[in-house]
Amino acid sequence: MTIRTHSIEELKEKRRQGTVETVVPFVLNGKQETVPKKIVNGEMEVIDYDKPLGEMMTSETARKELVQKVVLDVELGREEVPVLYKPIYETLTDPNFPKEFEAKWAQSGAVIFFEHLEGEEVKFGSLQAESGPIARIKGYAAGFEYTKEMEIFNQMFNFEIMNRAFGEAHNALLNHLHLGPIIQHNYKAANKTAAQYTNELGKALENKTGAHYMLSLRATLRQALKDARVAKRPGTVLLANSADKEDIQDALGSMTIQATPYGATAGISDIIYYDGWDTNVARKEYAYPGVPQGKAFLIRPKRGFKELVKQGLQVNSTIGDLSRLVEAQIVGDFWRGVFAAVEENVQVIEFPGQ
């Protein structure tokens, strides 16, 4: 079976193939509007205006065109930071989600058929829920201002830079909200697989002295698969650091060492490489941690991982603040929650040392 790999660069490469067309909503002065988004072979159609910025604030039609440009620039930024967590999470979208709720909705059916004997009562199935934290819907927002200075000096390039940074920050936060709970959790010993060591003859060792690294990594990944299966949470998605990409792919494939053939390791369908994200805002550094090098997480996807979307990203534009020479304010907000039952569905893997 071919293993699917997911990284920011690979997902961006996939978007460079074919045509993608969607419609993106936004709000202008309280009124719902939309703008078409089209990507052809990785090139996204954006709006370029020859008019000075100041002229684009003089009428309702011109302001609408300006906000359409903002929305598409934001989408262009989102294309630069694709979301990586989709193979792990099931997405549930409902504008009527309450602010918080227990995990009773994250449930599955349990039914078994028995031979029916005359007069006996039929055995009824039941619903069983994943244990885990209460899921809460939270609101997130960011904004920037179109100022008088940008208008009089026609600084459209600054305007576009802010728009795209807005989109990048949105998707970077989504990756952090969904992958952070897996990476940062303090796992119990039962959820951990220690490094395994093997020499070039395939003999198990107690430590890395005399160990063959690739065979040791292969043995470690296989032990993690076994540990997760024995614990009845078989994992099929591997979350790792991109610095370990080549080693992981080699260790999972077939190889021959000292004339001894070793078969490929089955059971992993997807590998996600996530190294985190960082940026600097107003001279302050913000960083979302990625998977540490030398560690990975084997995950049973979907059942215990829910992405809860009450409202996706919505760009809202309104008149600014004259007292501060702000011509217009652009605010984006979204409302969503994350349910991650990590201990029931994750096995932490420590790679062998070299």
C-alpha positions in Angstrom: 0.0 0.0 0.0 1.3 3.5 -0.9 1.8 5.7 2.1 0.4 9.2 1.6 2.7 12.0 2.9 1.5 15.5 3.9 3.8 18.5 4.4 3.3 22.2 3.6 5.5 22.0 0.5 3.8 18.8 -0.8 0.4 20.2 -0.4 1.4 23.4 -2.1 2.7 21.3 -5.0 -0.6 19.5 -5.3 -2.4 22.8 -5.5 -0.2 23.6 -8.5 -2.0 20.9 -10.5 -5.4 21.4 -12.1 -8.1 24.1 -11.4 -9.8 24.9 -8.1 -12.8 27.1 -8.0 -14.7 28.2 -4.8 -16.7 31.1 -3.5 -15.4 33.0 -0.5 -17.9 35.0 1.8 -17.2 38.3 3.5 -19.2 41.1 5.2 -19.1 44.7 4.1 -20.8 47.2 6.5 -23.0 44.4 7.9 -24.1 43.0 4.5 -23.1 39.5 3.4 -21.2 39.4 0.1 -19.1 36.8 -1.8 -16.2 36.8 -4.2 -15.1 34.0 -6.5 -11.7 32.3 -5.9 -10.0 30.5 -8.8 -6.6 28.7 -8.8 -5.2 27.4 -12.1 -2.1 25.2 -11.9 -1.1 26.8 -8.7 -1.6 30.4 -9.8 -4.4 32.2 -8.0 -6.3 34.9 -9.7 -6.0 38.1 -7.6 -7.4 41.6 -8.1 -5.0 44.3 -9.2 -6.1 47.9 -9.3 -4.5 50.9 -11.0 -6.5 53.4 -8.9 -4.9 55.0 -5.9 -6.0 53.6 -2.6 -7.7 56.8 -1.7 -10.0 56.7 -4.7 -11.2 53.2 -3.7 -12.8 54.6 -0.5 -14.9 57.2 -2.3 -18.0 55.1 -3.1 -19.8 51.9 -1.9 -18.9 50.1 -5.2 -15.2 51.0 -4.9 -15.1 50.0 -1.2 -16.7 46.6 -2.2 -14.0 46.1 -4.8 -11.3 46.9 -2.3 -12.6 44.4 0.2 -12.9 41.8 -2.5 -9.2 42.3 -3.1 -8.5 42.0 0.6 -10.4 38.7 0.8 -8.5 37.2 -2.2 -5.2 38.4 -0.8 -6.0 36.7 2.5 -6.9 33.5 0.6 -3.5 33.7 -1.2 -1.9 33.8 2.2 -3.8 30.8 3.3 -2.5 28.9 0.2 1.0 29.5 1.5 0.3 27.7 4.8 -1.9 24.6 4.0 -3.6 22.9 6.9 -2.0 19.5 7.7 -4.4 17.9 10.2 -7.2 16.7 7.9 -6.1 13.0 7.8 -6.5 12.9 11.7 -9.7 14.9 12.3 -13.3 14.5 11.2 -14.8 17.8 10.5 -18.3 18.7 11.9 -19.8 22.0 10.8 -22.9 23.4 12.4 -23.8 27.1 13.1 -25.9 26.0 16.0 -23.1 24.4 18.1 -23.4 25.4 21.8 -20.5 27.1 23.5 -19.4 23.9 25.3 -20.5 20.3 25.4 -19.3 16.9 26.6 -18.0 14.2 24.4 -21.3 12.4 24.1 -21.5 13.4 20.4 -18.0 11.8 19.8 -19.5 8.4 19.9 -19.8 5.2 17.9 -22.3 2.4 17.8 -21.6 -0.9 19.4 -23.8 -3.8 18.0 -23.4 -7.5 18.0 -25.7 -10.2 16.6 -26.6 -13.2 18.7 -28.4 -16.3 17.8 -32.1 -15.7 18.6 -33.9 -18.5 20.6 -37.7 -18.5 20.7 -39.0 -16.4 23.5 -35.7 -14.6 24.3 -35.3 -10.9 24.4 -33.3 -9.3 21.5 -29.9 -7.9 22.6 -29.9 -4.2 21.9 -26.8 -2.2 20.7 -25.6 0.9 22.5 -23.6 4.1 21.9 -20.2 4.4 23.4 -18.4 7.7 23.7 -14.7 8.6 23.6 -13.4 9.9 26.9 -11.6 13.2 26.8 -11.9 16.9 27.6 -15.0 18.9 27.2 -15.0 20.5 23.8 -15.5 24.3 23.8 -16.2 26.6 20.9 -13.9 29.6 21.0 -13.8 32.8 19.0 -10.5 34.0 17.4 -10.0 37.3 15.7 -7.3 39.5 14.1 -7.4 42.8 12.3 -5.5 45.6 10.6 -6.3 49.1 9.6 -6.1 51.0 6.4 -4.6 54.4 7.4 -4.5 57.9 6.0 -0.8 57.5 5.5 -1.3 54.4 3.3 -3.8 56.4 1.3 -1.8 59.5 0.7 1.4 57.6 -0.2 -0.6 55.0 -2.1 1.1 52.1 -0.3 -0.8 49.3 -1.9 2.2 47.0 -1.5 1.9 47.3 2.3 -1.8 46.6 2.1 -1.2 43.4 0.2 1.6 42.2 2.5 -0.8 42.6 5.5 -3.6 40.8 3.7 -1.5 37.8 2.9 0.1 37.7 6.4 -3.5 37.6 7.7 -4.3 34.5 5.8 -1.0 32.8 6.7 -1.6 33.4 10.4 -5.1 32.0 10.2 -4.0 28.6 8.8 -1.0 28.5 11.0 -3.3 28.8 14.0 -5.6 26.0 12.7 -2.6 23.7 12.5 -1.5 24.6 16.0 -5.1 24.2 17.5 -5.4 20.7 16.0 -1.9 19.3 16.2 -0.8 21.1 19.4 -2.9 18.9 21.7 -1.2 15.8 20.3 2.3 17.2 20.5 2.2 18.9 23.9 0.2 16.4 25.9 2.0 14.8 28.9 1.5 11.1 28.0 1.4 8.1 30.4 4.0 5.3 30.2 1.3 3.1 28.5 1.2 5.5 25.6 5.0 5.5 25.0 7.2 3.2 22.9 10.9 3.5 23.8 13.7 3.2 21.2 14.5 -0.3 20.1 18.1 -1.3 19.2 19.2 -4.0 16.7 22.6 -4.8 15.3 23.4 -5.4 11.6 22.6 -9.1 12.0 19.1 -8.4 13.3 19.8 -9.2 16.9 18.1 -7.1 19.6 20.4 -5.0 21.8 19.9 -3.3 25.2 21.4 0.1 24.1 22.7 1.8 21.0 26.3 0.4 21.3 26.9 -1.6 18.2 23.4 -0.9 16.9 22.5 -0.4 13.2 20.5 2.8 13.0 18.1 1.9 10.2 17.3 -1.5 11.5 16.8 0.0 15.0 14.4 2.6 13.6 12.6 -0.1 11.7 12.3 -2.2 14.9 11.1 0.9 16.9 8.3 1.8 14.4 7.2 -1.9 14.3 7.1 -2.0 18.1 5.0 1.1 18.2 2.5 -0.4 15.8 2.4 -3.5 17.9 2.0 -1.6 21.2 -0.9 0.5 19.8 -2.6 -2.7 18.5 -2.3 -4.5 21.8 -3.8 -1.4 23.5 -6.7 -1.6 21.1 -6.0 1.8 19.5 -4.3 0.8 16.3 -2.6 3.8 14.7 -2.5 4.5 10.9 -1.3 8.1 10.8 2.3 9.1 11.8 3.0 12.7 12.8 6.7 13.5 12.6 9.3 16.2 12.0 10.4 16.8 8.4 14.1 16.4 9.5 13.3 12.7 10.0 11.5 12.3 6.7 14.1 10.3 4.7 15.0 8.0 7.7 11.3 7.2 8.3 10.6 6.5 4.6 13.7 4.2 4.4 12.9 2.4 7.6 9.3 1.7 6.5 10.4 0.4 3.1 12.0 -2.9 2.2 15.8 -3.1 2.6 18.7 -5.6 2.4 21.4 -5.5 5.2 24.3 -7.9 5.2 22.6 -10.0 2.4 19.5 -10.3 4.7 16.3 -9.0 3.1 13.8 -7.0 5.3 10.3 -6.5 4.1 8.4 -3.2 4.1 6.4 -2.3 7.2 2.6 -2.2 6.7 0.0 -0.4 8.7 0.7 3.3 8.2 -1.4 5.0 5.6 -0.5 8.6 6.1 2.6 10.5 7.4 2.3 14.2 8.4 5.4 16.3 8.7 4.9 19.3 10.9 7.7 21.6 12.1 5.6 24.3 13.7 5.4 28.0 12.7 6.7 31.3 13.9 6.4 35.0 13.1 7.2 38.4 14.5 4.4 40.9 15.3 5.2 44.4 16.6 8.7 43.2 17.6 7.3 40.3 19.6 8.0 36.7 18.5 5.2 34.2 18.4 5.8 30.5 17.8 3.8 27.3 17.5 5.9 24.3 18.4 6.2 21.4 15.9 7.1 17.8 16.4 10.6 17.5 18.0 13.2 15.8 15.8 13.7 12.2 16.9 10.1 11.8 18.1 6.9 10.8 16.3 3.2 10.2 17.2 1.3 7.1 15.9 -2.4 8.1 15.8 -5.7 6.3 15.4 -7.6 9.0 13.4 -11.1 10.3 13.2 -13.1 8.6 16.0 -11.5 10.5 18.8 -10.6 13.6 16.9 -13.2 16.1 15.9 -12.8 19.5 14.2 -15.9 21.6 15.2 -16.6 24.5 13.0 -19.4 27.0 14.1 -18.2 29.7 11.8 -15.3 29.7 9.4 -13.0 32.7 8.7 -15.2 35.7 7.9 -13.6 39.0 6.8 -15.5 42.0 7.9 -14.8 45.6 6.7 -16.3 48.8 8.2 -15.6 52.5 8.3 -12.5 53.4 10.4 -11.7 55.8 13.2 -11.3 59.5 12.0 -9.7 60.5 15.3 -6.7 58.2 14.5 -6.7 58.8 10.8 -7.9 55.3 10.1 -9.9 55.1 6.9 -11.2 51.6 7.3 -10.8 48.6 9.6 -10.5 45.0 8.4 -11.3 42.3 10.9 -11.4 38.6 10.4 -13.0 36.2 13.0 -13.8 32.5 13.2 -15.5 30.3 15.8 -14.5 26.7 16.3 -13.5 24.0 18.8 -11.3 20.9 18.9 -12.0 17.6 20.5 -8.9 15.4 20.9 -9.0 12.2 23.0 -5.2 11.8 22.8 -4.6 9.1 25.4 -7.2 6.8 23.8 -5.7 7.2 20.3 -2.0 8.2 20.3 1.3 6.2 20.8 4.4 8.3 21.3 7.6 7.0 19.7 11.1 7.8 20.8 13.5 7.2 17.9 16.8 5.4 18.5 20.0 7.5 18.9 22.7 7.5 16.3 
